[in-house]
Amino acid sequence: MRYISTRGGAESVDFEGALFSGYAADGGLFMPEKIPVLDYATLQKWSTFSYPELVEELCSIFISPELIPKAELNGLIDRALSRFRHKDVVHLSRLKNDLNVLELWHGVTYAFKDLSLSCTGQFLQYFLKKKKKHVTILVGTSGDTGSAAIESVRGEKNMDIFVLLPHGLCSQVQELQMTTVIEENVHVFLAEGNSDEIDKPIKELFADEDFSRRHKLMSLNSINWSRILVQMAHYFYAYFQCAPSMDAPPLPVVEIIVPTGAGGNLTAGYIAKKMGLPIELVAAVNDNNIVHRAIQHGDFSLSGSVKSTPASAMDILEPYNMERIFWLISGSDSNLIKSLMEEFYTTKKVKLPEELQKKLSKELTSCSVSEEEIIQTMRHCWEDNHYLLCPHTAVAVCCHYNHPSCRPSMARCSLAPASSVKFSAAVLKAGLTLEASAEISALKEMETRSSKLKKDEDWAEILRHRIEAVTRQRNRTLS
């Protein structure tokens, strides 16, 4: 399996190349050269698999056995998923009013990103140990990515991770999960800005080819193909749990509602659909609704500044993974995607071509949920089920409550990206009571370590100096 850029101007790479690259050299995102279509017999066979087995099967399709032999690949995935609290790794809760909630948050940091990042961390270690190399990981986070990325590589000698987060815009628990990790290879920065502003210095450093090459920069944000790959398993597992029958083709369709920020999880779902999984996808967004406007009206443009909502990890104006979805829907038209994305990143305002928008709205539906609706949904679900939603899951469940399915008898599943234990302020705002785990409560008593990035400072330059200093220290240690 080879990987090519959505913008068509970079050489193809294998999985290892895509894993360590992040962005392609032409600024695009890596995608598989071919997406295989699974037949009915394969889907029926997979329907009996556990979640880890589905991850293993999907990864074996997209990772050549010459790079990682199947037995070793399975071992890496089993090791990655061994830290999850639930015996099934993920769990489907069946609630009243045909509400199915797929809990993806039983990992170390109580967020779905533990699933993909724990595996990605193992893949990185596999290659780094073989080649005795060191990399510098640079991550911007609006909430959950940073802590999951840190947990996937903490304490490792051949990886240093630099994480930027918007100070005061994450929940207290999210922030503490990052700042309480006191490890030599973990460097956390609290920035006086929003999630889109912290992406700018990261893009600047990646764009400096000499600096990026010298320090072996890479990202664990969802620009990284490995994360998209592992997240595809959510959709297969959700489908097999919710489909009323697998007895004979044609198979029934299941609708999956996806809380959407940067669009990585949505991209994974759309690739699963392209592989032949009979699903319909609903992109559920908060007041930062660029994805909803693109799907409904072809308006892929910024609308003012980031709006702070209880679903803070989705407070994103520039959903970079939509580039992958546009590429897939356009029939891999790299010239079109290059033109569209360069216009977007220059002007922050793009009107999708009419044909592309028609295909997009045919392939995906969407809904936008207000802050008030998020809180009301949390309260509604508790009153009906004594089941506590996190505000991000509430965005999806609100769509379930308020919008009829595109097919009346079709089963539905809402993805739950995080646990409510991380969002006490939203729970209290809904008038509900949160029982924090001992593990979460202990965070408030732990030592913290972080650096500040002030509004008027040159963040890229500060990061550049810190990375250079850490690299010099590593080189002295290794020599």
C-alpha positions in Angstrom: 0.0 0.0 0.0 1.3 3.4 -1.1 0.2 6.8 0.1 -0.2 9.9 -2.0 -0.8 13.6 -1.3 -4.3 15.1 -1.7 -2.6 17.9 -3.6 -0.7 15.7 -6.1 2.7 17.4 -5.8 4.6 15.0 -3.5 6.2 11.6 -4.1 4.3 8.6 -2.8 5.4 7.0 0.4 4.8 3.7 2.3 3.1 3.5 5.7 6.3 4.3 7.5 6.8 7.4 5.4 3.2 8.6 6.0 3.5 7.9 9.8 6.6 10.0 10.2 5.7 12.8 7.8 2.5 14.4 9.0 1.9 16.9 6.1 3.1 15.9 2.7 5.9 18.0 1.2 3.4 19.9 -1.0 1.3 20.8 2.0 -1.3 18.2 1.4 -2.4 15.2 3.5 -1.5 11.6 2.8 -4.2 9.2 1.7 -4.1 5.6 0.4 -3.5 5.3 -3.3 -6.3 2.8 -3.4 -9.2 2.0 -1.0 -10.2 -1.6 -1.2 -13.9 -2.6 -1.2 -14.8 -5.4 1.1 -17.3 -8.1 -0.1 -20.2 -9.5 1.8 -18.3 -12.6 3.0 -15.6 -10.4 4.5 -18.1 -8.2 6.3 -20.0 -11.2 7.6 -16.8 -12.7 8.9 -15.7 -9.4 10.6 -19.1 -9.1 12.3 -18.0 -11.6 14.9 -14.7 -9.9 15.6 -13.8 -8.0 18.8 -12.8 -4.3 18.6 -9.0 -5.2 18.8 -9.5 -7.8 16.1 -11.1 -5.2 13.8 -8.2 -2.8 14.4 -5.8 -5.6 13.5 -7.6 -6.5 10.3 -7.9 -2.9 9.1 -4.3 -2.2 9.9 -3.1 -5.3 8.1 -4.8 -4.0 4.9 -3.1 -0.6 5.0 0.3 -1.6 6.5 2.4 -3.8 4.3 3.6 -7.0 6.0 7.1 -6.2 4.6 7.1 -3.2 6.9 5.4 -4.8 10.0 4.8 -8.6 9.8 1.2 -9.5 10.7 2.1 -11.3 14.0 4.2 -8.3 15.2 1.5 -5.9 14.1 -1.1 -7.7 16.1 1.2 -7.7 19.1 1.7 -3.9 18.9 -2.1 -3.4 18.7 -2.8 -5.7 21.6 -0.1 -3.9 23.7 -1.6 -0.6 22.8 -5.1 -1.5 23.8 -4.1 -3.3 27.0 -4.5 -0.2 29.2 -8.2 0.3 28.5 -10.5 0.0 31.5 -13.4 -1.8 29.7 -12.9 -5.5 28.8 -14.2 -4.9 25.3 -12.1 -1.7 24.9 -15.2 0.1 23.6 -18.8 -0.4 24.7 -22.2 0.2 23.2 -24.9 1.5 25.6 -28.4 0.9 24.4 -30.8 3.6 25.9 -34.4 4.7 25.5 -35.9 6.1 22.3 -33.6 4.0 20.1 -30.6 5.9 21.4 -27.3 3.9 21.0 -24.2 5.5 22.3 -20.8 3.9 21.4 -18.4 4.7 24.3 -15.0 5.3 22.9 -13.5 6.8 26.1 -12.4 3.9 28.2 -8.7 4.6 27.8 -6.2 6.3 30.0 -7.3 9.9 29.4 -11.0 9.1 29.1 -11.2 10.2 25.4 -11.5 8.4 22.1 -8.1 9.6 21.0 -6.5 7.1 23.3 -7.6 4.4 20.8 -5.7 5.7 17.8 -2.8 7.4 19.6 -2.0 4.3 21.7 -1.6 2.3 18.5 0.3 5.1 16.8 2.7 5.3 19.7 3.4 1.6 19.3 4.0 1.9 15.5 6.4 4.8 16.1 8.4 2.8 18.7 8.6 -0.2 16.4 10.3 1.8 13.6 12.4 4.0 15.9 13.9 1.1 17.8 14.7 -0.8 14.6 16.6 2.3 13.2 17.8 3.8 16.5 16.4 7.2 15.6 14.9 10.1 17.6 11.9 12.3 16.6 10.4 15.5 17.8 6.6 15.5 18.0 4.8 18.8 17.7 1.1 18.8 18.7 -1.6 21.5 19.0 -4.6 20.5 21.0 -8.1 21.9 21.7 -8.6 19.4 24.5 -8.1 15.7 24.3 -5.4 15.1 21.6 -2.6 16.5 23.8 -3.1 14.2 26.8 -3.6 11.1 24.7 -0.5 11.9 22.6 1.5 12.5 25.8 0.3 9.2 27.3 1.3 7.3 24.1 4.9 8.4 24.2 5.7 9.5 27.8 9.0 8.4 29.2 10.3 7.2 25.8 14.0 8.1 25.1 13.7 8.3 21.4 10.8 10.8 21.2 10.3 14.3 22.6 6.8 15.7 22.5 5.9 19.4 22.5 2.3 20.2 23.2 0.5 23.6 22.8 -2.9 24.1 24.4 -5.2 27.2 24.7 -4.9 28.2 28.3 -8.3 28.5 30.0 -10.2 27.1 27.0 -9.8 23.4 27.9 -11.5 21.9 30.9 -9.5 21.8 34.1 -9.2 18.0 33.9 -8.0 18.2 30.3 -5.3 20.7 31.2 -4.2 18.8 34.3 -3.9 15.6 32.3 -1.2 17.3 30.3 0.6 19.6 32.9 0.9 16.8 35.6 3.0 14.6 33.4 6.5 15.2 34.7 8.7 13.4 32.2 12.0 14.4 30.6 10.5 14.0 27.1 7.3 15.9 27.7 7.1 19.7 27.1 3.8 21.4 27.6 3.0 25.1 26.7 0.0 27.0 27.8 -0.8 29.6 25.1 -2.9 32.8 25.4 -4.9 32.0 22.3 -7.5 29.7 20.8 -7.1 26.4 19.1 -6.6 27.8 15.6 -4.0 30.4 16.8 -1.9 27.6 18.3 -1.8 25.9 15.0 0.0 28.8 13.3 3.4 28.4 14.9 3.2 24.7 14.4 2.6 25.1 10.7 5.4 27.7 10.5 7.9 25.2 11.9 6.8 22.4 9.7 7.0 24.8 6.7 10.7 25.4 7.5 12.1 22.4 5.7 15.6 22.7 7.0 14.5 23.0 10.6 11.9 20.2 10.2 14.4 17.9 8.7 17.2 18.6 11.2 14.9 18.0 14.2 12.8 15.2 12.5 9.6 17.0 13.2 6.4 15.0 13.1 2.8 15.5 14.3 0.3 13.3 16.1 -2.7 15.5 15.3 -5.2 13.9 13.0 -3.2 15.1 10.0 -1.3 11.8 10.7 -2.7 9.0 8.6 -2.1 6.4 11.3 -4.8 8.0 13.5 -7.4 8.0 10.7 -6.6 4.3 10.0 -7.2 3.1 13.6 -10.4 5.2 13.9 -12.0 3.4 11.0 -12.5 0.5 13.4 -15.1 2.6 15.3 -17.5 2.4 12.4 -17.2 -1.3 11.7 -17.7 -2.1 15.4 -20.7 0.3 15.6 -22.2 -1.1 12.5 -21.9 -4.8 13.6 -23.3 -3.9 17.0 -26.3 -2.0 15.6 -27.2 -3.8 12.3 -30.4 -5.8 12.8 -29.2 -8.6 10.6 -26.1 -9.9 8.7 -27.9 -12.9 7.2 -27.8 -12.0 3.5 -27.1 -9.2 1.1 -28.1 -6.4 0.7 -27.1 -5.5 4.2 -29.1 -3.0 6.2 -27.9 0.5 6.6 -26.9 2.0 9.9 -26.7 5.8 10.5 -23.8 7.0 12.6 -23.7 10.5 14.2 -20.2 11.9 14.5 -19.3 14.8 16.8 -17.1 16.8 14.5 -14.2 19.2 15.1 -11.1 18.9 12.9 -12.9 16.1 10.9 -10.5 13.2 11.5 -13.1 10.9 12.9 -15.5 11.9 10.1 -12.8 11.1 7.5 -12.3 7.7 9.0 -16.0 7.0 8.8 -16.2 8.1 5.2 -13.3 5.8 4.2 -15.1 2.9 6.0 -18.1 3.8 3.8 -16.0 3.8 0.7 -14.8 0.3 1.7 -18.3 -0.9 1.4 -19.6 -0.6 5.0 -23.3 0.3 4.6 -23.5 3.4 6.8 -24.8 6.9 6.5 -22.9 9.6 8.3 -24.1 12.7 10.1 -21.5 15.4 11.0 -22.7 16.9 14.2 -21.0 20.3 15.1 -21.3 23.0 17.7 -21.6 26.7 17.1 -18.3 26.5 15.2 -20.2 25.2 12.2 -18.0 25.5 9.1 -18.4 21.8 8.3 -22.2 22.1 8.5 -22.2 25.1 6.2 -20.0 23.4 3.7 -22.2 20.3 3.6 -25.5 22.3 3.5 -24.5 25.3 1.3 -21.0 24.8 0.0 -19.8 27.6 2.2 -16.3 26.6 3.4 -15.4 29.9 5.0 -14.5 31.2 8.4 -17.2 33.1 10.2 -15.6 35.4 12.7 -13.6 34.0 15.6 -13.7 30.8 17.4 -16.8 30.5 19.7 -16.1 29.0 23.1 -18.6 26.2 23.9 -19.0 23.4 26.5 -17.8 21.0 23.7 -14.4 22.7 23.8 -12.5 20.0 21.8 -14.8 20.9 18.8 -14.1 24.6 19.0 -12.3 24.6 15.7 -12.7 27.0 12.7 -10.3 25.3 10.3 -11.2 21.6 10.0 -8.1 20.5 8.1 -9.3 16.9 7.5 -12.1 18.1 5.2 -9.3 18.3 2.7 -9.2 14.5 2.7 -13.0 14.3 2.4 -13.1 16.8 -0.5 -10.4 14.8 -2.2 -12.3 11.5 -1.9 -15.6 13.0 -3.0 -14.0 14.8 -6.0 -12.7 11.5 -7.3 -9.1 12.2 -6.2 -8.9 15.4 -8.2 -5.6 16.7 -6.7 -5.6 19.9 -8.9 -9.0 20.9 -7.7 -8.1 20.2 -4.0 -4.8 22.1 -4.3 -6.6 25.1 -5.7 -9.4 25.0 -3.1 -7.2 24.6 -0.1 -4.6 27.2 -1.2 -7.5 29.6 -1.7 -8.9 28.7 1.7 -5.7 29.1 3.7 -5.0 32.4 1.9 -8.4 34.1 2.0 -10.2 32.0 4.7 -13.2 32.0 2.4 -14.1 29.4 -0.3 -17.3 28.6 -2.1 -17.2 25.0 -3.1 -17.8 24.2 -6.8 -21.4 23.3 -7.4 -20.7 19.7 -8.5 -18.5 19.1 -5.5 -21.1 20.5 -3.0 -23.8 18.3 -4.5 -21.7 15.2 -4.1 -20.8 16.3 -0.6 -24.4 16.8 0.5 -25.3 13.5 -1.0 -22.6 11.6 0.8 -22.9 13.4 4.2 -25.6 15.1 6.2 -25.1 17.4 9.1 -26.6 19.3 12.0 -25.4 22.3 14.1 -26.1 22.4 17.9 -26.1 25.5 20.1 -24.6 25.8 23.5 -28.1 25.8 25.1 -29.0 22.7 23.2 -25.9 20.9 24.4 -26.8 21.6 28.1 -30.5 20.7 27.5 -29.5 17.4 25.8 -27.3 16.4 28.8 -30.2 17.1 31.1 -32.7 15.3 28.8 -30.6 12.1 28.5 -30.1 12.0 32.3 -33.8 12.4 33.0 -34.6 9.6 30.5 -31.8 7.2 31.2 -29.8 8.3 34.3 -26.9 8.3 31.8 -24.5 11.2 31.9 -23.2 12.6 28.6 -20.1 14.6 28.0 -20.9 17.9 26.1 -19.3 16.5 22.9 -21.4 13.4 23.0 -24.4 15.6 23.7 -23.9 17.3 20.3 -24.4 14.0 18.6 -27.3 12.9 20.9 -29.0 16.3 20.3 -29.0 15.5 16.6 -30.6 12.1 17.4 -33.3 13.7 19.5 -34.1 16.6 17.2 -33.6 15.4 13.7 -35.4 12.4 12.2 -33.3 9.8 10.5 -33.0 10.0 6.7 -34.6 6.5 6.6 -37.4 6.0 9.2 -36.6 2.4 10.3 -32.8 2.7 10.1 -30.8 2.0 13.2 -28.7 4.8 14.6 -25.6 5.1 16.7 -24.1 8.2 18.3 -20.4 8.3 18.9 -19.3 9.2 22.4 -15.7 10.7 22.2 -15.2 11.5 25.8 -16.4 10.8 29.4 -18.4 13.3 31.4 -15.8 13.1 34.2 -13.6 15.5 32.2 -16.3 18.2 31.9 -17.5 19.0 35.4 -18.4 22.6 34.5 -20.8 21.5 31.8 -22.3 18.9 34.0 -22.9 21.4 36.8 -24.4 23.9 34.2 -26.9 21.2 33.3 -27.9 21.0 37.0 -26.5 17.5 37.3 -24.1 15.8 39.7 -20.8 14.4 38.7 -19.1 11.5 40.6 -15.4 12.0 39.8 -13.2 9.0 39.8 -10.4 8.8 42.3 -7.9 8.9 39.4 -9.4 12.2 38.2 -9.6 13.7 41.7 -6.0 12.9 42.3 -4.9 15.2 39.4 -5.8 18.3 41.4 -3.2 17.4 44.1 -0.4 16.6 41.7 2.7 18.7 40.8 2.3 20.5 37.5 4.9 21.7 34.9 4.4 23.9 31.9 5.6 27.0 30.0 3.6 30.1 29.2 3.2 31.6 25.7 2.0 35.1 26.0 -0.2 36.9 23.4 2.5 39.3 22.2 5.3 36.8 21.9 6.7 35.0 18.8 5.5 31.5 19.6 7.3 29.9 16.7 10.6 31.4 17.7 10.1 30.3 21.3 9.4 26.7 20.2 12.3 26.8 17.8 14.8 27.7 20.6 13.3 25.1 23.0 13.4 22.3 20.4 17.0 23.2 19.5 18.0 23.2 23.2 16.3 19.8 23.8 18.0 18.4 20.7 21.4 19.5 21.9 20.8 17.8 25.2 19.7 14.6 23.5 22.7 14.6 21.3 25.0 15.0 24.3 23.2 12.1 26.0 23.5 9.8 23.0 27.1 10.6 22.2 
